[in-house]
Amino acid sequence: MAQKVNPQKWDEEADIIVIGSGFAGLAAAIEAKNAGRSVMILEKMKGYGGNSTISDGVMAAAGTAMQADRGIEDSPQLMYADMLQAGLRLNHPELVRTLTEKSNDVFRWTIEYLGVKYLNRVDQFGGHSVARCYTTHNRSGSAIIKQLLLKLKELGIQIRTKVFLQNILKDSDGRVCGVRVRDGYTYPDENSGVPKTIRARKAVILASGGFANDIDFRTSQDPRLTREISSTNKYSTTGEALREAIRMGAMPVQLSWIQLGPWACPDEKGYGIGPDFASYIAFIYGILIDPATGNRMVNELADRKARADAILEKGHPCIVFTDEKGVECSGRQIEHCLKKGVVKKFEQIDAVADYYKIPARVLKDTLKTFNTYVENGLDEAFGKPILPNASPLTHPPYYCMRVWPKVHHTMGGVLINAKTQVLDLSQKPLKGFYAAGEVTGGVHGASRLGSCAIPDCLVFGRIAGRNAASD
């Protein structure tokens, strides 16, 4: 049952209360403040940003000036089709259409309004039909968070840290009117801190993120994802706020669709540095090999679900492989990966086969066949797009890394409409309640297309802030 309170007993109040300080929450706060409302951001941890700060900082957008300068033909319609294909068409079309149609606008907003700087390149990642992915100058989501925080300071928006959400409160008319929290919370003790009630004069915006590290909750949705399966997320990525929203009447959607990152390395904890090599170099310019057979197994530029499922089907870590030319073509550095020992360097193919116990003859045949595909510009086996600057894998030294999927993104959450209003079990808006970012469901369907999380958070975060302010 929804928690209700006596409106005369509020400890504090603001027009808009935002739960969470990642991309979605900060964008929502900025828009609400610019609409003339007072805003209070509540963050359960002692630091800002959550998972957004450790993301790779890559953002997808269609129809941008950077694409036009390079002769890349793209459109929101094509990005929409790619997202639906990756999501097995379980995506809610209205939400996907909103994201793709506003992707260029929000990309420009990060540059022109926030001052975010991006690398001078446009990349094509797995599942995308064309190059439409833009990487922040430091290759991290922290570049966007930093600029968002600077804008918050300029606007005088307060972020309250170490505040744990216990309950979302409704008034006697059923409208969301505030929250009950523990102020001074110390993770993970839910009884720490001082209980307080905070009134939201206009609305509450939920932007608390996903639940990738909530082991009990995620295994209740997908029993395969036990404690033995690691996660790329911060340890604090748990689902208390999501469960509270469901308890007070929000419609849950697609909670069992949980994405695993196929580029994760089992030889390091968390997200690590391995994805820098696997995702941005080896999958693009190299191949994925089953070490038990020496054969390729999937289109290396397929969407994340297709690649993760292919690896899990083998039942053991697989190997991503590229050469010196592949690293050069990527324009990226791998010294940090080599220094940590996550990526291994070999001068000969036989040394690769010997180290990973791969049948040498089969591995050489696999490489020979793939190199023919590169020369002909057509992957006859799996349909991997052969990029114009790709070269045959014949330029030693060779670089390899073990990959094994880790829990990365939770596609499910509360159901929203294109106005970001949270919908109840009858699919009617819960008055005074909005949500944006990974805590929502329906945007990505069965599998999020890589680099679409940042535009998801920023597009819907901005919409939530504006609409909450006018509620």
C-alpha positions as CSV (number, residue, x, y, z in Angstrom):
1,M,0.0,0.0,0.0
2,A,1.2,3.5,-0.7
3,Q,2.5,5.5,2.3
4,K,0.5,8.5,3.3
5,V,1.5,11.3,5.6
6,N,0.1,14.3,7.5
7,P,1.1,17.3,5.3
8,Q,1.8,19.4,8.4
9,K,4.7,17.2,9.5
10,W,7.2,17.7,6.7
11,D,10.8,18.2,7.8
12,E,11.8,19.9,4.5
13,E,10.3,20.8,1.1
14,A,11.1,21.7,-2.4
15,D,9.1,22.0,-5.7
16,I,10.9,19.1,-7.3
17,I,12.7,16.2,-5.6
18,V,15.0,14.2,-7.8
19,I,16.2,10.7,-6.7
20,G,19.6,10.0,-8.1
21,S,22.6,12.0,-9.3
22,G,23.5,10.3,-12.6
23,F,22.9,11.5,-16.1
24,A,19.1,11.4,-15.9
25,G,18.8,13.0,-12.5
26,L,21.1,15.9,-13.1
27,A,19.6,16.6,-16.5
28,A,16.1,16.6,-15.0
29,A,17.2,18.9,-12.2
30,I,18.7,21.4,-14.6
31,E,15.6,21.6,-16.7
32,A,13.3,21.9,-13.7
33,K,15.4,24.7,-12.3
34,N,15.5,26.5,-15.7
35,A,11.7,26.3,-15.6
36,G,11.7,28.3,-12.4
37,R,11.3,25.5,-9.8
38,S,13.3,24.9,-6.7
39,V,15.0,21.5,-6.9
40,M,16.5,19.1,-4.3
41,I,18.6,16.1,-5.6
42,L,18.9,13.2,-3.2
43,E,21.8,10.7,-3.6
44,K,22.2,7.7,-1.4
45,M,25.9,7.4,-1.7
46,K,28.5,10.0,-0.5
47,G,29.7,10.7,-4.0
48,Y,27.9,12.0,-7.1
49,G,27.2,10.4,-10.4
50,G,26.7,6.7,-9.8
51,N,27.3,4.4,-12.8
52,S,27.3,7.4,-15.1
53,T,30.7,8.5,-13.9
54,I,32.3,5.1,-14.8
55,S,30.6,4.7,-18.1
56,D,32.7,4.8,-21.2
57,G,31.3,8.2,-22.2
58,V,30.1,7.0,-25.7
59,M,26.8,8.6,-26.9
60,A,24.8,7.6,-30.0
61,A,23.0,10.3,-32.0
62,A,21.6,10.3,-35.5
63,G,21.8,13.0,-38.2
64,T,24.6,15.0,-36.6
65,A,26.9,17.6,-38.1
66,M,29.9,15.4,-37.4
67,Q,28.2,12.7,-39.6
68,A,27.5,15.1,-42.4
69,D,31.1,16.3,-42.4
70,R,32.2,12.7,-43.0
71,G,29.5,11.9,-45.6
72,I,27.7,9.5,-43.3
73,E,24.0,9.1,-44.1
74,D,21.9,8.5,-41.1
75,S,18.5,9.4,-39.7
76,P,16.4,8.9,-36.5
77,Q,14.4,6.4,-38.4
78,L,17.5,4.2,-39.1
79,M,18.6,4.5,-35.5
80,Y,15.0,3.5,-34.4
81,A,15.2,0.4,-36.6
82,D,18.6,-0.6,-35.2
83,M,17.3,-0.2,-31.6
84,L,14.3,-2.3,-32.3
85,Q,16.3,-5.0,-33.9
86,A,18.7,-5.2,-31.0
87,G,15.7,-5.2,-28.6
88,L,14.0,-8.1,-30.4
89,R,11.2,-5.6,-31.1
90,L,10.1,-5.7,-27.4
91,N,10.9,-2.0,-27.2
92,H,8.0,0.4,-26.7
93,P,7.9,2.2,-30.0
94,E,6.8,5.6,-28.6
95,L,9.8,5.7,-26.2
96,V,12.3,4.6,-28.9
97,R,10.9,7.2,-31.3
98,T,11.2,9.9,-28.7
99,L,14.9,9.0,-28.0
100,T,16.0,8.7,-31.6
101,E,14.2,11.9,-32.8
102,K,15.8,13.9,-29.9
103,S,19.2,12.2,-30.0
104,N,20.9,14.9,-32.1
105,D,19.3,17.7,-30.1
106,V,20.6,16.3,-26.8
107,F,24.0,15.7,-28.3
108,R,24.2,19.3,-29.3
109,W,22.9,20.3,-25.8
110,T,25.8,18.6,-24.2
111,I,28.2,20.5,-26.4
112,E,26.6,23.9,-26.7
113,Y,25.0,24.2,-23.3
114,L,27.1,22.0,-21.0
115,G,30.4,22.4,-22.8
116,V,31.2,18.7,-23.1
117,K,34.2,18.0,-25.5
118,Y,34.2,14.9,-27.7
119,L,37.0,13.2,-29.7
120,N,37.1,14.2,-33.4
121,R,35.8,10.9,-34.6
122,V,32.5,9.0,-35.3
123,D,32.5,5.2,-34.6
124,Q,30.3,2.4,-35.6
125,F,29.7,0.0,-32.8
126,G,28.0,-3.4,-32.6
127,G,24.4,-3.4,-33.8
128,H,24.5,0.0,-35.4
129,S,24.0,0.2,-39.2
130,V,26.2,3.2,-39.6
131,A,28.8,5.2,-37.6
132,R,26.9,7.3,-35.1
133,C,28.8,6.9,-31.8
134,Y,30.7,9.8,-30.2
135,T,33.2,9.5,-27.4
136,T,34.0,12.1,-24.8
137,H,37.5,13.6,-24.8
138,N,38.6,11.5,-21.7
139,R,36.7,8.4,-22.9
140,S,34.6,8.4,-19.7
141,G,31.1,9.5,-18.7
142,S,32.8,11.6,-16.0
143,A,33.4,14.2,-18.7
144,I,29.6,14.7,-19.0
145,I,29.0,14.4,-15.2
146,K,31.6,17.1,-14.6
147,Q,29.9,19.6,-16.9
148,L,26.5,18.8,-15.5
149,L,27.8,19.5,-11.9
150,L,29.3,22.8,-13.1
151,K,25.9,23.7,-14.5
152,L,24.2,22.7,-11.2
153,K,26.6,24.9,-9.3
154,E,25.9,27.8,-11.6
155,L,22.2,27.4,-11.2
156,G,22.4,27.0,-7.4
157,I,21.0,23.4,-7.3
158,Q,21.7,21.5,-4.2
159,I,22.7,17.8,-4.1
160,R,22.1,16.0,-0.8
161,T,24.4,13.0,-0.4
162,K,24.0,10.0,1.9
163,V,20.2,10.2,1.7
164,F,18.5,6.8,1.4
165,L,15.0,6.6,-0.1
166,Q,12.7,4.6,2.1
167,N,9.2,5.5,0.8
168,I,7.5,7.4,-1.9
169,L,4.6,9.2,-0.3
170,K,1.1,10.0,-1.6
171,D,-1.5,12.4,-0.3
172,S,-5.1,11.6,0.4
173,D,-6.0,12.3,-3.3
174,G,-3.4,9.7,-4.5
175,R,-0.9,12.2,-5.7
176,V,2.8,11.6,-5.1
177,C,3.7,14.4,-2.7
178,G,7.1,13.6,-1.2
179,V,9.5,11.0,0.2
180,R,10.5,9.4,3.5
181,V,14.3,9.1,3.7
182,R,17.2,8.3,6.0
183,D,19.4,11.3,6.1
184,G,23.0,10.5,7.0
185,Y,22.7,7.0,5.6
186,T,25.8,4.8,5.4
187,Y,25.8,2.1,2.7
188,P,24.6,-0.6,3.1
189,D,22.9,-0.2,6.5
190,E,19.3,0.8,5.6
191,N,18.7,1.6,9.3
192,S,21.5,4.2,9.5
193,G,20.8,7.9,9.4
194,V,18.0,10.0,10.7
195,P,14.4,9.5,9.4
196,K,12.9,12.6,7.6
197,T,10.0,13.4,5.4
198,I,10.5,15.8,2.5
199,R,7.7,17.4,0.7
200,A,7.6,17.7,-3.1
201,R,5.3,20.7,-3.9
202,K,5.2,19.8,-7.6
203,A,6.6,16.3,-8.3
204,V,9.1,13.5,-7.5
205,I,11.4,12.4,-10.3
206,L,12.9,8.9,-10.0
207,A,16.3,8.6,-11.6
208,S,17.9,6.0,-9.3
209,G,19.5,3.7,-12.0
210,G,19.5,0.0,-12.4
211,F,19.9,-3.1,-10.2
212,A,22.8,-5.0,-11.7
213,N,24.4,-5.6,-8.3
214,D,21.2,-6.5,-6.5
215,I,21.9,-10.2,-6.5
216,D,18.7,-11.4,-5.0
217,F,16.5,-9.2,-7.1
218,R,18.3,-9.9,-10.4
219,T,18.3,-13.7,-9.8
220,S,14.6,-13.6,-9.1
221,Q,14.2,-12.2,-12.6
222,D,17.0,-14.3,-14.3
223,P,18.1,-17.3,-12.2
224,R,21.3,-17.7,-14.3
225,L,22.7,-14.4,-12.9
226,T,24.0,-15.7,-9.6
227,R,26.7,-14.3,-7.5
228,E,29.2,-16.2,-9.7
229,I,28.4,-13.8,-12.6
230,S,30.3,-10.6,-12.0
231,S,29.0,-7.1,-12.8
232,T,30.5,-4.0,-14.5
233,N,28.5,-1.7,-12.3
234,K,29.3,0.1,-9.1
235,Y,28.7,-2.0,-6.0
236,S,25.9,0.3,-4.9
237,T,23.8,-0.3,-8.0
238,T,20.8,-1.9,-6.2
239,G,17.1,-1.8,-6.7
240,E,15.6,-0.4,-3.5
241,A,14.1,2.7,-5.2
242,L,12.7,0.6,-8.0
243,R,11.0,-1.9,-5.6
244,E,9.5,1.0,-3.6
245,A,8.1,2.5,-6.8
246,I,6.5,-0.9,-7.7
247,R,5.1,-1.2,-4.1
248,M,3.4,2.2,-4.4
249,G,1.7,1.3,-7.6
250,A,4.0,1.7,-10.6
251,M,3.8,-0.8,-13.4
252,P,6.9,-3.0,-13.7
253,V,8.0,-3.9,-17.2
254,Q,10.6,-6.3,-18.7
255,L,12.5,-6.8,-15.4
256,S,13.9,-10.1,-16.6
257,W,15.7,-8.7,-19.5
258,I,19.2,-8.1,-18.1
259,Q,22.1,-7.3,-20.4
260,L,25.5,-8.8,-20.1
261,G,28.5,-7.1,-21.6
262,P,30.3,-9.5,-24.0
263,W,33.5,-7.4,-23.9
264,A,34.2,-7.9,-20.2
265,C,37.3,-9.7,-19.0
266,P,37.2,-12.4,-16.3
267,D,40.7,-11.6,-15.2
268,E,39.8,-8.3,-13.6
269,K,37.1,-7.0,-11.3
270,G,34.1,-4.8,-12.3
271,Y,34.1,-2.9,-15.5
272,G,37.9,-2.8,-15.6
273,I,40.0,-1.7,-18.6
274,G,39.6,-4.8,-20.8
275,P,36.5,-3.4,-22.6
276,D,38.8,-0.6,-23.9
277,F,40.5,-3.2,-26.0
278,A,37.7,-5.6,-26.7
279,S,34.9,-3.2,-27.6
280,Y,36.8,-0.5,-29.3
281,I,39.6,-2.4,-31.1
282,A,39.4,-6.2,-31.2
283,F,35.7,-6.7,-31.9
284,I,35.9,-4.0,-34.6
285,Y,39.1,-4.9,-36.3
286,G,39.7,-8.5,-35.2
287,I,37.8,-11.7,-34.4
288,L,36.3,-13.7,-31.6
289,I,37.5,-17.2,-31.2
290,D,36.4,-20.2,-29.3
291,P,39.7,-21.5,-27.8
292,A,38.3,-25.1,-27.7
293,T,37.9,-25.2,-31.4
294,G,39.9,-22.3,-32.9
295,N,36.8,-21.2,-34.9
296,R,34.9,-17.9,-35.0
297,M,31.4,-18.1,-33.5
298,V,29.4,-14.9,-34.2
299,N,29.4,-11.6,-36.0
300,E,31.8,-9.6,-33.8
301,L,29.8,-6.4,-34.5
302,A,26.4,-7.9,-33.6
303,D,24.5,-6.4,-30.8
304,R,25.6,-7.2,-27.2
305,K,23.0,-9.9,-26.6
306,A,23.9,-11.9,-29.6
307,R,27.6,-11.8,-28.7
308,A,27.1,-12.5,-25.0
309,D,24.8,-15.4,-25.7
310,A,27.3,-16.9,-28.2
311,I,30.0,-16.8,-25.5
312,L,27.8,-18.2,-22.8
313,E,26.7,-21.0,-25.0
314,K,30.4,-22.2,-25.2
315,G,30.5,-22.4,-21.4
316,H,33.9,-20.9,-21.0
317,P,35.8,-17.7,-21.7
318,C,36.6,-17.0,-25.4
319,I,39.4,-15.0,-27.0
320,V,39.3,-11.7,-28.9
321,F,42.2,-11.3,-31.3
322,T,43.6,-8.6,-33.4
323,D,47.0,-7.4,-34.7
324,E,49.2,-4.3,-34.6
325,K,47.4,-2.9,-37.7
326,G,44.0,-3.2,-35.9
327,V,45.3,-1.3,-33.0
328,E,46.6,1.4,-35.3
329,C,43.3,1.7,-37.2
330,S,41.4,2.1,-34.0
331,G,43.4,5.2,-33.0
332,R,43.5,4.0,-29.4
333,Q,46.2,3.1,-26.9
334,I,46.5,-0.2,-25.2
335,E,49.6,0.2,-23.0
336,H,47.4,0.3,-19.9
337,C,45.8,-3.0,-20.9
338,L,49.2,-4.6,-21.5
339,K,50.7,-3.3,-18.3
340,K,47.9,-4.7,-16.2
341,G,48.2,-8.0,-18.0
342,V,44.6,-8.1,-19.2
343,V,45.7,-8.0,-22.9
344,K,48.6,-10.4,-24.0
345,K,51.1,-9.7,-26.7
346,F,52.4,-12.4,-29.1
347,E,54.9,-12.3,-32.0
348,Q,53.7,-15.5,-33.7
349,I,50.4,-17.2,-34.3
350,D,51.8,-20.4,-32.8
351,A,52.5,-18.6,-29.6
352,V,48.9,-17.5,-29.4
353,A,47.7,-21.1,-30.0
354,D,50.1,-22.5,-27.4
355,Y,49.3,-20.0,-24.7
356,Y,45.5,-20.4,-25.0
357,K,45.6,-24.1,-25.9
358,I,43.9,-23.4,-29.3
359,P,44.3,-26.0,-32.1
360,A,47.0,-24.2,-34.1
361,R,46.1,-25.5,-37.5
362,V,42.4,-24.6,-37.1
363,L,43.3,-21.1,-35.8
364,K,45.5,-20.5,-38.9
365,D,42.8,-21.6,-41.2
366,T,40.3,-19.4,-39.4
367,L,42.6,-16.4,-39.8
368,K,43.2,-17.2,-43.5
369,T,39.5,-17.4,-44.2
370,F,38.7,-14.2,-42.3
371,N,41.6,-12.3,-44.1
372,T,40.0,-13.3,-47.4
373,Y,36.7,-11.8,-46.2
374,V,38.5,-8.6,-45.3
375,E,40.3,-8.4,-48.7
376,N,36.9,-8.9,-50.5
377,G,35.0,-6.6,-48.2
378,L,32.4,-9.3,-47.4
379,D,32.2,-11.6,-44.3
380,E,30.5,-14.6,-45.9
381,A,30.4,-16.6,-42.6
382,F,28.7,-14.2,-40.2
383,G,28.0,-10.9,-42.0
384,K,30.3,-8.7,-39.9
385,P,30.6,-5.2,-41.5
386,I,34.1,-4.8,-42.9
387,L,35.1,-1.2,-42.2
388,P,36.9,0.7,-45.0
389,N,40.1,1.0,-43.0
390,A,40.2,-2.6,-41.9
391,S,43.2,-4.8,-42.9
392,P,43.9,-8.5,-42.9
393,L,45.2,-9.9,-39.6
394,T,48.7,-10.4,-40.9
395,H,50.6,-7.7,-39.1
396,P,52.4,-8.9,-35.9
397,P,52.5,-8.5,-33.0
398,Y,49.2,-10.0,-32.2
399,Y,47.0,-9.0,-29.2
400,C,44.6,-11.2,-27.3
401,M,42.2,-11.0,-24.3
402,R,39.9,-13.4,-22.6
403,V,36.2,-12.4,-22.6
404,W,33.4,-13.6,-20.4
405,P,30.1,-11.7,-20.0
406,K,29.3,-9.6,-16.9
407,V,26.0,-8.1,-15.9
408,H,26.0,-4.6,-17.4
409,H,22.5,-3.1,-17.8
410,T,19.0,-3.8,-16.6
411,M,16.6,-3.0,-19.4
412,G,13.5,-3.4,-17.1
413,G,12.0,-0.9,-14.7
414,V,8.9,1.2,-14.2
415,L,6.8,1.9,-17.2
416,I,6.7,5.5,-18.4
417,N,5.1,7.3,-21.3
418,A,6.8,9.7,-23.6
419,K,6.1,12.5,-21.1
420,T,8.1,10.4,-18.6
421,Q,5.0,10.1,-16.3
422,V,5.2,6.9,-14.3
423,L,2.2,4.7,-15.2
424,D,0.2,2.6,-12.7
425,L,-1.1,-1.0,-13.1
426,S,-3.9,0.4,-15.2
427,Q,-1.4,2.2,-17.4
428,K,-2.6,5.6,-16.2
429,P,-0.2,8.3,-15.0
430,L,0.6,8.4,-11.3
431,K,0.1,12.1,-10.5
432,G,3.2,14.0,-9.5
433,F,5.5,11.1,-10.3
434,Y,8.1,11.0,-13.2
435,A,11.1,8.7,-14.0
436,A,14.0,8.6,-16.4
437,G,17.1,6.5,-17.1
438,E,17.9,2.9,-16.2
439,V,15.2,2.7,-13.5
440,T,12.6,2.8,-16.4
441,G,11.7,-0.1,-18.7
442,G,10.5,-0.4,-22.3
443,V,13.1,1.8,-24.0
444,H,15.5,-0.9,-25.0
445,G,13.5,-4.1,-25.1
446,A,15.4,-7.3,-24.8
447,S,18.8,-5.7,-25.2
448,R,20.2,-2.2,-25.1
449,L,22.0,-1.2,-28.2
450,G,25.5,0.0,-27.1
451,S,26.0,3.8,-26.6
452,C,22.2,4.4,-26.4
453,A,22.2,4.6,-22.5
454,I,23.5,8.2,-22.4
455,P,21.0,9.6,-24.8
456,D,18.3,7.6,-23.0
457,C,19.2,9.2,-19.7
458,L,19.7,12.7,-21.0
459,V,16.7,12.9,-23.4
460,F,14.2,11.5,-20.9
461,G,15.8,13.3,-17.9
462,R,15.3,16.6,-19.6
463,I,11.7,15.8,-20.5
464,A,11.1,14.7,-16.9
465,G,12.5,18.0,-15.5
466,R,10.4,20.2,-17.8
467,N,7.2,18.3,-17.4
468,A,7.5,17.9,-13.6
469,A,8.1,21.6,-13.4
470,S,4.8,22.3,-15.1
471,D,2.8,19.6,-13.3
